[in-house]
Amino acid sequence: MNISIRKHIKDNFKNTDVNELKTSIEGSINDSEELALPGLGVFFEVLWSSGNDSLRNEILQTLEKNLK
């Protein structure tokens, strides 16, 4: 059985509004469950892939600042 986690997560959140996305992201972070990490990773991949250089630099600077 070949399951694409990316496709499953993207399909699961297709047509989700901003409030539902926010609730899902915050819930995943607050629960601290490692099961949520693949979903958050897919969200990060979408953000990174669709972002321009300015957004990517902002993400990198935020990560660098907060991982010290």
C-alpha positions in Angstrom: 0.0 0.0 0.0 1.5 3.3 -1.1 0.3 6.3 0.9 1.4 9.8 0.2 1.3 11.7 3.5 1.7 15.0 1.6 -1.3 14.3 -0.6 -3.4 13.0 2.3 -2.8 16.1 4.4 -3.3 18.5 1.5 -6.6 16.7 0.5 -7.7 16.8 4.2 -7.3 20.5 4.4 -8.5 21.4 0.9 -11.1 24.3 1.1 -10.3 24.9 4.8 -10.7 28.5 5.9 -8.2 30.6 7.7 -9.8 30.1 11.1 -9.8 26.3 10.7 -6.2 26.3 9.6 -5.2 28.5 12.6 -7.1 26.2 15.0 -5.5 23.1 13.6 -2.0 24.6 13.7 -2.3 25.9 17.2 -4.0 22.7 18.4 -1.1 20.6 16.9 1.5 22.8 18.6 -0.3 23.0 21.9 -0.8 19.2 22.1 2.9 18.6 21.6 2.1 15.3 20.0 4.6 14.0 17.5 1.9 12.7 15.3 1.2 16.3 14.2 4.7 16.9 13.0 4.2 15.4 9.5 1.2 17.7 9.0 3.1 20.8 10.2 5.9 19.8 7.9 3.6 19.7 4.9 2.3 23.1 5.9 5.9 24.4 6.1 6.7 22.8 2.8 3.7 24.6 1.2 4.8 27.9 2.8 8.4 27.6 1.7 7.6 26.4 -1.8 5.1 29.2 -2.5 7.1 31.9 -0.8 9.4 34.4 -2.4 13.0 35.1 -1.3 11.9 37.8 1.2 9.5 35.4 2.9 12.1 32.6 3.0 14.7 35.0 4.5 12.2 36.0 7.1 11.5 32.4 8.0 15.2 31.6 8.2 15.9 34.6 10.4 13.0 33.7 12.7 14.2 30.1 13.0 17.8 31.2 13.6 16.7 33.7 16.3 14.5 31.2 18.1 16.7 28.2 17.9 19.6 29.8 19.8 
